[in-house]
Amino acid sequence: MERQLEGTKEFCERHHLFLDEEIEDLKTSGFRGKNSAIGNLKAFIDKVKLRKVPPGTVLVVEALDRLTRNSVTEATNLLTTILMNGVDIGLVSEDKIYSNEYINNNPFELIVAVTWLIRGGDESKRKSYNTTKNWKLKMDAVVREKRPVALNPPCWLIYKNNGKGTLGWWVLDEAKVELIRKIYKDYLKSGLGIWQLTHAMNENKVPVITKRATADSKWQRITMHRLLTDKAVIGTYVNVEPPVEKYFPAIIDDDTFYAVQNKLKSRIRHRGRSNLRDISLFKGICKCFKCGSTMTRITRTRKGVLEYRYLYCHGSILGTCKPAKAINLTKFEHAFMKYTFGSQTAVKYFKEEEEPDDKLPRAIAAVDGSIQDKTARMERLAESIEDGKDSPKVISDRIRTLEGEIAQLRADKDKLLGELNNVSTFEADAMEFYLSKPKLEKLDSPDRLRLREIIRRFVVSMVVNPFEKTATFTTIAGKTREMTW
């Protein structure tokens, strides 16, 4: 831009022209005529056609290929349209001005101009072809050979090679890898959500590790979410269909990754403000036995000191569920802890929550089989296009349908893997907590968050009857239990 602007100013000085710097057309390609279809150049040409631009006005361009690199007929039409409506074209590179009169008196100049237009269009086509071909070669190396190539890798990977034509390799940025592993561990084990993790990062002044980050950049929730859902951490390259597994060096194991995905989905049910000074163990879980509304936690303080906490039907607060009765939340939490963690009965409960058979592995295997089958069908359809056995449009529609079905199957598989890991690791986490003989009065905020995560993985839903002082909850194994307090 600096080069073109400086050349334009010098051109205008030599030809005694006043340069209007308010009218410019930045970042709009002349390839395929995009610049004359949208943007300021289109607006200028529309005014030219309506004779709203004074005759003798000069449209200054560095060279004709900056005006357009479209097909020769459309490019020639654009050139002659501007000239025939009384607007001249100044060429900085040739240091000359084309006018309608000048072209009519020197018709050979029009042939020269058209030649430049043809060259500009051919150059753009050549670059477009080379770029597309280079990208296809890279994707072939990724898909078929799983060979490292110079693409845009994730922020914790650096592409290295010994020179042009040599095989490359990946180098891990160990500091970034260590931070990402800590983020996954904290999200999975600490009970902190994305919002709280983001705040903790900024409070501790942890540098942002994304490629475009600067020293002043702050962690954002979208950045945290992208890191927690990026399959590149388990080595998968997702910018092709189907995704290429084991392409990058994995920095997170599959079990941890899919456990995080399962937790991300499950936390949608528990959205809302979080108070780290008073963490409710049953946020979003308890429902009213009469109307099904969520039981809302309400606290009362006096002079900054917490006096009592209780659960109350949200429907009754809105006036849609009456009569209503409050539950002393502290007593309710103690009763639940005694019922589940207070005796050897807890061991029996947690043992029963194990997957009784291989239902989930069989479901995952079935999804894998469907993905392989549909992928093979897509390959056969692609081959049939070359053979000309059917209409290309019909085949492409079938391929698009299969691509959608495969994408849904992959999402289903991710969900099943998350559920499988959730079941397989639940007992270990719960029993570890049980063996520590926790007492609610002595739990700090991190321990309460951890306990809440265990409860959420143990209890799918809970219906509370404040009048009878009973709570009926369903566990992850589909069993129903009832407690009183």
N, C-alpha and C positions, 0 to 999 in steps of 0.2 A: 504494500500500500504506500509506504514511504517513497519507494522508487517511482511508482506511477504518479503520485501527487507532485513530486519534485519535477519530473519530466513534463507534466501538464502545465505547471506554473511557468517553466522556462519557455515552453511552446507558446503560451498565451502572450508572454512578454515580447517574443520575437515577431508575432503576428498582430500585435497591438489589440489583443482581445481582453475583455474584462471577464475574469473567472468567477463564476457563481459557485462557491464551495458548499452551498446549502443543498444542492442537488447532486447526490452520489448514489451509487448502487453497489453496496458491499456484500460479499459472501454469497453471491448468487451466480451459479455456473452458467456459462454460455453454451455448454454441451447440451445438445438436444433442445436448445432454445428456451431453457427454463427462465433465463433472465428477461426475455422479452414477453414471457407469459405471466410473470408475477413481478412485484417489486416496483422500484422507481422508474426503471427503464420502460416498463409497460405503460405506466402512467404518463411518461414523457411522450411515448409514441402515440398514445391515444389523443393527447393534446395536439400533436403534430397533425394527425389525420383530421382533426376538427379545426385546423388552422388557428389554433389558439397560441401557437408559438410564433413570434415575429419572424418574418423572412430575414435571412442573413444570420440567424442564430447558428452557432457552431457546436455540434456535439463532439467533444474531445475524447478520444480513446487512444490507448497506447499503441494498439495495432488492430487490424480488422478482426483478428480472431478473438479479441476481447469484446467486440460487439456481439458476435455470434459464432458458434462452431457447429451450427445445425447443418442439415442436409443442404446441398448446393442450391437447389431450387428455392427452398425457404429462406436461405441466407441471402441470395440474390434479390428475392422479393422484398426482404426487410431493408436492404441497402437502397434499392431504387425507390421504395415507398418514402423513405426519409428524404431523399434528394428531391423527388418530384413534388414534395409539399413545401419546398423552399428552405429546408434546413440543411446546412452543410455538415460534413463530417471531417474533423481534423485528426490526422494520423501523426502521433508524436514520433513514432519510429521512422517514418518517411519524411517528416517535417514538411508536410503538404496538406492542403485543404481540398477535399473533393466537394464540388458543387454540381448542381444539375447542368449548369452552363458549361463548366469545365469538362464534364464527362461527354457532353454532346459534341464539344469541339475536339476532344481527344478520346475517341471511342476505344482506342487501344488500351487506355487506362482502365476501362471497365473490365476488359479481358484479364488484365494484370490483377485487378481487385478480386475477380471471381477465382483466379488461380490461388490467391492467398486464402480465400474462403475455403476452397477445396482442401488446401494443405492443412488449414486449422481443423477442419472436420475430420480429416483422415488421422491427424495426430491424436485427437481426442479419442477416436475409435481404437487406435492402436494402444493407447495407454489404458483404456477401459478393458480391452481384450487381455492385455498383459496382466493387469491387476486381477481380473477374474481368474485367469489361468494360474497365476501364482498362488492365489487363495485356494484353488482347487487342488493344486499339488500339495500345499500344506495340509489340507484336510485329508487327502489320501494318505499322507505320512502319519497323520494322527490316528485315523480310523484303522488302516490296514497294518501299519507297522508299530503303532504306539510310540513313534519316535519323537523326541523333543524338537520342536520347531520354534522359530521366532514369532510367536503370537503374543497376545496380551495376557500374560499369566496372572494368577492371583498375587496379592501384595506381598505374601511371605515367600514367594519363589522368584529366583533370578535365572534368566536363561544365559548360558555361557557356551562359547565355542572357540576353537583355535583359529578361526578365519573362514572366509567364504569357501563353501563347498565341503566343509568338514562337519562331522556329526557333533551335535550339541548335547548339553546335559543340564539338569536342573540343580541349582544350589539353594539350600534352605537358608533363610534369614533366621537364625536360631533365636534371636531376641523376640521377633514377632511370633514365631512358632510357640515359644514358651508363654507369651501373653495370651494367644488364642486358646491354648490348652487350659490356661487358668480361667478364662472366660467360660469355657464349656463346663469346667468342673464347678465353678461358683454357681452357674445357672442351674446345674443339675442337683447339686448337693446343699447349697446354702439356703434355698427357698427364696432368694431374691429374684424379682422379675426383671424384665428388660429395662423398665423405667428406673428401678433402683440401682441396677448395675451401671447404667449410664451415668447417673448422678455420682455413684461411688468413683467411677473412672475420672470424672471431672474434678471432684473434690480432692482426689489424690494426685491430680495433675499428671495423669498417665498420658503420654503423647499418643495422638491418633496415628494409626499405622497404615491407613489407606494411602494409595499412591499420590493422590492430589492434595493430601493434607499438608498444611504448613505448621510452623511452630505455634501459631495462634489458634489453630483449629480446635474445636471442642467435639467431644463425643456426642453423637446424636442417636436417638432410638432406632432410626432406620439403618444406621451403620451397624449397630449392635445386632439388629434382626438379620441383616444380610450375612454377617459373619456366622450367625447361628444356623442359617439355612443353606449356606453355600456348600454344595456337594463336592467342591474341589478339596475340602479338608479330608475327605475319605478317598481322594484320588480320581474323582470322576470329572471328565470334561463334558459339559452339558450344552455347548453351543453347536452341536450337531445332533441329528436324529438318526438312529438311536444314540443316546449318550455313550461315551467311551469310558468304561470303568478301568480302574488301575492305570490311568494315564499319568497323573501327577503322583509324586511321592505322598502317601497318606500321612497326615499328622494327627488325625483323630481316628480311633478305632470305630468300626461300624456300630457296635453296641451302644457306645456313648452318643454317637451322632443321632441314631434313631430314637434313643431315649429322650434326647433333647427335642426332637421333632414331635414326639408324643406329648411331652410336657407343654410345648408351645400350643398345641391344639387343645389340650385339656384346660389350660389356664384361661382360655376364652370365656369359660363359664364363670370365672371368678374375677372378672375385671372390676375395677373400682379403686377408690382411694385407699392407700395403705398407710397405716399409722404404726411406725416401727417402735413407738414407745408403749403401745398397747396392742399387741398382735392377737387377733381372734383366731383360735384354732379351727373354727368352723365357717370361715368367711365363704359365702356363696353356696354352702352345702345344705343347711337346715331349711326346711320348708314347713309352712303351716298345715296342720292336718285338716283344717276346714276349707281353706280357699286355695292352697297350693302356692301362696306368695312366699317370697324369701323372708326368712326371719332376720330382721335388721338389728345390728348391735347399737345400743344407745348407752352412753356413759354420762355420769354426773360427777362433777368436781366441785370442790369448795376451797377457795383460796389456793388454787393450783394443785390441790391434793385430790386424787381419785377416790371418791367415796364408794361408788358401786357401779357395776356394769350389768346390763341385762339384755336379753333378746326379746324382740317384740315383732309381731306380724306386720309387715310393711303394708298389707292390705288394710289393716285396722287403722294405721296412721292416715291412710287416704280415705278412710270412712267406708270401705267396701266390705269389711269383715268384722262383724260384731256379734256377740261380745268377745273381748280379747283379754289375754292375761300375759303378763311379763314373766320371763324366766331369769332367775339369777344366773348370769353367765359363768361366774367363777365356780359356783356349786356344780353347774352342768358340766364344765370341763373336768373338774375333779372326779365326778361320777363316771364319765367316759374313760378317763385314764385308769381308774380303779377296775372298771369292767374289762378293759382290753389289755392294759399293761401292768395291772397290779398283782397278778398271780400267774401260776403255771398254765392257767386257762389260755393266756395269751399265746403260749407256744402252740397249743392246739388250733387256735384260730388262724394263726399265720401259716401253719402247715397246710390247713385246708384250703388256703387261697392259692396254692400251687396249681398250675395247669394240670388237670387230671389225665389228659392224654396228649397226643401229638396233633391236636386239631389245628393250632396255628401254623406249625411247620407244614402240614399238609395243604393248608389254604395258600401259604406262600408258594409252595411248589406248583400248585394249580395255576396261580397267577403267572409264575415264570413260564409255564408251558404255554399259556395263552399268548404271552408276549412273543415268545419264539415263533409260534404258529403264525401270528399276524405279521411279524417282521418278514418271515419267509414269503408270505403272500404278497407283501409289498414289493419284494425283490422280483418275484415272478411277474407282477404287473408292470414293473419298470422294464423288464426284458421284453414284454409283449408290445410295448410302445415301439421299440426298435424293430420288432418283427412285423409291425403293421397289421396285427391280427384284429385289432379293434380300434374304435375311435379314440384318439388321444385325449379328448375332453372327457369321455366316459371313464377312461382308465385313471386320469388325474383326479376325477371326483372320487373314485373308489380309494385311491391312495390317500387322499385327504381324510376320508372317513376313517380309514385304518389308522392313520396318524393320530386322530383324535381318540380313538379307542385305546391305542397303545399308551398315550399320555395318561388317560384315566386309569389304566391298569397299573402303570408305574406309581401313580399317586396312591392307589389301593395297596400296592406292595409296601410302600413306605409306611403307611398306617399300620399294616400288619406287623412289620418289623418293629415298629415302636411299641405295639402292644405286647409282642413276644418278649422284648427286653424288659418291659414294665413288669411282666409277670415273673420273669426269671430272676430279677434282682430285688423284688419287693421284700421277700422273706429275709434276705441278708440284712437289708437296711433296718427293717422293723425289729428283728431280733437283736441287732447291735444296740438299738435304742432301748429295747426292753431290758437287756442285761445290764445296762448302766443304771437301772432303777431310778428313772427320772422323777423328780419332785417339781411340780409346777412352780412353787414359790422360789425355787432356786434356779430356774431356767432364765438365761439372758435372751436378748432378742434373736441372735443367730440360732440358738437351740430351739426357740419357739417356732422360728421359721422352718427349721428342719423337721420339727415334729408335725407342723401343719402339712408339709409336703408328704410325709408318711401317711397321715390321715387321709389326705386326698387320694392317695394311691390305694388305700385300703377301703374307703367308703365312697361308693358311687353316688348314693343319695341318702337323705335322712329326713324322715317325717316326724315332726315333734308335736306332742299334745301337751300343752302347758297345764290343762285342767286335771288330766290323769297322771301327769308327771312321767310320761313314757316317751321313748324315742325309738322308732323302728328304722333301722338302716340296712341298706343292701350293699354287700361287699363286691369286690372285683370278680369273685368266683360265682356271683349270682345268688349267693346265700342271703337269707333274711335273718336279722338278729334284732332282739328287743331288749332294751335296758330301762331301768327305772332309777329315779333319784329322790 
